[in-house]
Each structure stands twice: as C-alpha cells, then as structure tokens.
Amino acid sequence: SNFERTFALLNVGNWEYFVRNDGVQAQQPNGLAGGIFPKNTDVVVYQSGLIYGGFVVDIRDTAAVRLRVGGSTYGTGLQPGRILVPGTATALPVYGSPDEKNQWRIRRDWQQLQIGDSILIREAALQNPTNNETQIITDAMQQEIIDQYQLDWETWPVEWGAPFIDHNQNGVYDVGTDEPGIARADQVIWQVVNDAAAFDLYLSPPIGLEIQETFWTYNSEHFPFDQLIFMRYQLINKSGLRIDSMFVGQWCDSDIGKFVDDLAGCDRELSLAYGYNGNSYDVDFQKLGLPAPAAGFQVLQGPVVAANAGSDVNRNGIDDISERAVYNFQQTSPGFINLPMTSFAGLFNTSDVPCFCYDQTLQYYNSLNGYMHSRIVLPQYIFLGPSNGMPTKFPLDGDPIARTGDIDGFLFPPSDRRWMVNTGAFTLMPGDTQEVIFSAVGGIIDADENMSRFSVQQLKRNARVGQYFARNLFQNPFQPGPPPDVRVSEQSSKIVLEWGTNQDVLTQIESAEAAGFYFEGYNVYQLPSPATPKSRAKRILTFDKANLL
C-alpha cells in the first residue's frame, strides 16, 4: 500500500521497542530488528504483532470466504486509519484514508528534554539510520523529537478514542485539567488501524475491523514496571456482520542476541510465552559483558465472555459465575470473566515460512486455537515428561531452570524460534468492541556467570508483577515505603553515607514484599545540583543481595 510508514519508539523504560503505524511491531526504520532489551544493548525480538482470526457470517455475499485471518506477522494486513462509516447488512464499511495521521506518542516529562540528552541522541541515531561508519547526530534531529512530543501532546485525539487521565473524573476531556495518557504511564503510543489491507497478508478478505492500539511504559523510577510494555488492543467490529469463534494472539519471532541458538516455552499460570537462549551464554550479549536475557509476551486481560456455573476457565480457584470481568479498567456486573491464555503455539523455523497465501490463513487460525501450524487440525503434543506424547494446547510448559517437565531443546535443538500466545474464543457482534491487554516482558540476571537460563526466572518474576498490576485495575500496588534514614559525613576527600543505625526503618525496608517481589538492595544516585530533576539522576553504585537477581 502506498502510504507513509512512520515509526514510534518506546524507550523511557528498560525496553527500546518500535511500533509502526500499520501494526508492525519491533522493526526499526531500516528493517532491522527493533525489540531491544535491556535498552542500549542488543535485540531480543526480531519482529512481533497482533494476529486475529474468526468466521464471518457474511450475509452480503454468501459465497465469500468465511474464515478470515488478519493482523501482522512478517507482513501486515493492517493499514493506518479509521473506519469512517460502519458497514450494514447491505453496505460495505467505508475506510478512511491511510494518508491521514494515525499515530501519536507522548511522554509526561517532554518539557524537561534537552538537546544533548543521551536518550535523544540514541533515538535520533535509531530513527535516522545510515550506512556510514560515523553517524552525525545533529541538534535539529534531536529538536525534531522534542517538537513531535509537544505536537502530539497538544493534538492528542481524544475525539477518536485516545485515552486520557480524567483528573476531575467527569468523563470529559478538559484541556488544562486532564492530560493525555493512560494508567499514569510515563510514555504512551496510541494509534488507530483497520483491516482494509487484509488481503495483502494471507489472502483473507477484509472483515471491517477498526483496531485502536495503546502501548505504554514506565521509567526506571517505577521498577519493576520499567521491565514491561503494556499493549491494549480494542477491536471494534464495524463490518455490520457477526464474527464467530474469534481468537486473538501476539505473534513473536524472538531472537535473543544471535538468532541461531534460541529456545521457547510457556507458563500457563502466568499466561506467558517466552523465548530464551539455548546455551549458557549468547555471543552477542557476551560481547557486551552481559548474560543473555529472556523476553516474552503475556495475556494480562483477555476478552470478556459470559461465565458458566461450575467452571473456572481463568484458573483462579473461584467459580466463574460469581466473577466480574474487567473492561476499560472497570469491573463488569457479575457473571462475566476475562479469558486467560488459552493456548501457546510453537512455530519452529521450518513451519511458518511466509507464503502470503490462503493456506496460511488456515495455518494461523489453527495456531490461534492451539493446534499445529498446519492447514488441517492436528494437535500439539507434550515432548517430555510423564505425559510425553499426550495432546496439549500448552506445550513446553516445563521449568527450564530445574530442567524438569516439558522443555524445549531436546526434540529440536536450539535455533530460530517463533511462537504465539493466544486467547479466545469469543463472538464479536456488529458494533461491539472487545478489549485485550498483553504485555511484553523482559528479564535479565545481574551476574557475571554464564547462566542465561536464570533470566527466565527473572522474566517470570516481572511477569507476575504485570499480572498483579492488571488485577489491581492498573493501579500501582506498590505503595512507597519509608526512605532510608541516611546520615552524611563530609570528609576531606570523600562523603560517607550511612543508613544502618535506624533498625526500625531498616526492618521495614528490607522486609517489604509485593506481588512476589522482595527487597533486593540499594541504589545510590548522584545529581549535579539540588535543582536537577530526579529523572536526570545518575546511578553510581548498587548494594545488591548476592542471589543472581
């Protein structure tokens, strides 16, 4: 499609993650991998995107293909823009122009940005790739980033559905009182896309879906939230037709540094799928003096469906009929639930070679259902453990740290890995909206030892925080505790900081626990002057517990 492709970068947390205005994720403007964790290091995600599929009851054209799949993998069936006029039983929807601006990015502290800031220099380099060995980053490049933040803040499209923080809680966006954004995030990307280009992906006709996508993240002051990127997809059925047996998934080609030695797995309890390095170290991360991280995607809030008495579909130990689902950060009436991860699909490097043909519509829909990536319905199987050979929708859900259960790397050696984390099924009626929230999660151990698999342990700890955050309706569950009682002694050539005398405060700090996170240590920061904002602090020392976390 002939429209300008724009790239917005999430980079205030510990990720650098590109979002393209046609739904493609984790791809840089130069086509290189664009999911980097920790930021300023190396790649963990080569490419990613939302994928969906369902059966369309097309009363306008009874001969039309019913099963349709769209979204973004190596290609995309999405294009920028809204659907201006919904379809009806007799008329097709009217799609907006893909040339109209559809992508906005904001950060709450944009007014504090200054030319010369390392984050601006780094982003300017990524947004203006060059083949020259020496790249020149100009003041104009950095100023353009600041100016775009200001413009997007001032033109935030609330009237199109972009979220805002309603400080006076009157349900209306009041300029000067309310502010753009979501969940008090430090950085937000919002964009609207539609499926007009669906045929370009896997030869599925367009359905008539408008998808409003919100990505948000937090800075390092909000650890461990800075280890996650939150992704909300609002799927609006503007087709005029019913969509049955619909599933959504987050597809990922995870490349943990060098792409040739990776493995994959899932954790059903956490609704998490992830990739990790298959060796004790990764060559690319080793060059940086780092162990290999792990990276995954997690279903935090699945689609809303009616509950059935006597069921526990979301696996929380409570009868579903007495539950309440969450939609738009608010609870529904009783009798509804949010679906969890309903399957994990491992797509090994020979099973999903792009053909951009209708065969892949069949293959991806089967993968969304938790079956093999095949044109026909074939179950996935447990590879290892006492249930070896049994069919499953959650393969590779063992423990790669303890090397127990069904884990990757035995039947197939480490290599390139692609996979999907899925949720469904649900029905999407004409005019209805479903909301699904995923997160991208990173994990890395703070150790010199070559123990890359332990990054999976940290990944799961971070994923548990995301899950806890979602269950608290995205209100921060981590209440700040007391600050250390620091005593300062100035000496001729040094300053001594001491905070061990006040045992009461020390006990409160070091015994704190939230969402499975416990006290791990202290960071010491330095500021150039008392007037400098905390966001510009430089960490100079860490006192850390010796537990590889």
TAQUI-V517061 format. One line per field, one symbol per residue. ss: DSSP state (h for helix, s for strand, l for the rest). phi: phi as a letter, one per 40 degrees, with the letter a starting at -180 (. if undefined). burial: 1 if it has 24 or more other C-alpha atoms within 12 Angstrom, else 0. A space follows every 50 residues. Layout:
BEGIN
ss = ???
phi = ???
burial = ???
END
This chain:
BEGIN
ss = llllllssssllllssssssllllslslllllslssslllllssssssss ssssssslllllllllsssssslllsllssllsssllllllllsslllll llsssssllhhhlllllhhhhhhhhhhlllllllllllhhhhhhhhhhhh hhhhlllhhhlllsslllllllllsllsssllllllssssssssllllhh hhllllllsssssssssllhhhllhhhssssssssssllllsssssssss ssssllllhhhssssssllllsssssslllllhhhhhllllllsssssss sllssslllllllllllllhhhlssssllssssslsssllllssssssll lllllllhhhhhhhhhhhllslllllllssslllllllllsslsllllsl lllsllllllllllslssssssssssssllllssssssssssslllllll lllhhhhhhhhhhhhhhhhhhlllllllllllllllssssllllssssll llhhhhhhhhllssllssllsssssslllllllhhhlssssssslllll
phi = .caccbbbbcacccbbacbccbgcbgbcdcgcdbbbaccgbbcbbcaaic baaaccccccaccccccbbahabcbabbbchcbcbccbcbbccbcccccc dbbbbbacbdcccbdhcccccccdcccbcacccbcbbcccccccccccdc ccccbdcdcchccaccccfbgbcbcgbcachaffccabbbabbabccdcc cbgccdchbbbcbbbaabcccbdccccbbcbbbbcbcbcgbcbbfcbbab cabcbcgcccbbbaaabcccfbbabaccbcabdcccccgbcccbaabbcc acccbccbcgbbccfbgbddcccbcbafgbccccgbbcccdbabbcbccb bbccbfbcdcdccccccccgcccacbcbccbccbgccdgccabbcgbcbc ccfbgcbchbcbcdacbbabbbaibabbcdgcbbbbbbbcbbaacbaccc bcccccccdcccccccccdcccffbdcccccccdccbbbcbcbabbbbbc cccccdccccbcaafgcbdbibbbbbbcaccccccbcbcbabbbccbgb
burial = 00001111111111111111111111111000111111111111111111 11111111000000111111111111111111100110000111110100 11111111110010100011111111110000000010001110110011 01100111011111100000001000001111111111111111111111 11111111111111111111110111111111111111111111111111 11111111111111111111111111111111111100011111111111 11111110000011000001101111111000001111111111111110 01000101111111111111111100001111110000000111111111 10001111100001111111111111111111111111111111110001 11111111111111111111100101100000010000000000000000 0000000010000010101000000000000000110000000000001
END
